[in-house]
Amino acid sequence: MYMEILKDHHEGICKLIQIIDRADTAEKMQRQADDLAGAISRLAGLISVHLAAEDKFLYPNLAKSNDEKLRETATAFEKEMGGLAKAFMAYKEDWMTPTKIKEAPEACLAATQKTIGALKKRLAREDKELYPLVEE
């Protein structure tokens, strides 16, 4: 059941990332600042819920697994996520208002490419490496 919820989160996160990815130039960032700020805000909320679910249910259960590969993979993912979560929260604080995006669209674009790019890689790795191990 937890995996279904986590997969649903991933789906929602990916939909919001698609909205953010549409603004792939500084000009689009400035023009779409209202939509971007809303998507960043909703993404932050969903990521917070997702991380809480992982912290409360997924990782504690995986830490008790008899499968050594699963335990080690989960431990590595959990440690790694702390840095990404912190980077995303800083990104959110910097760019979740239209005014901030409009004032510095080039900086917002660079930050988005870096932070959202890292988030996309993380989601892909969870979907490809961690979640299949859990479901075995």
PyMOL commands that set and color helices and strands:
alter all, ss='L'
color gray80, all
select helices_A, chain A and resi 2-21+26-31+33-63+68-95+98-103+105-135
alter helices_A, ss='H'
color red, helices_A
deselect
rebuild
show_as cartoon
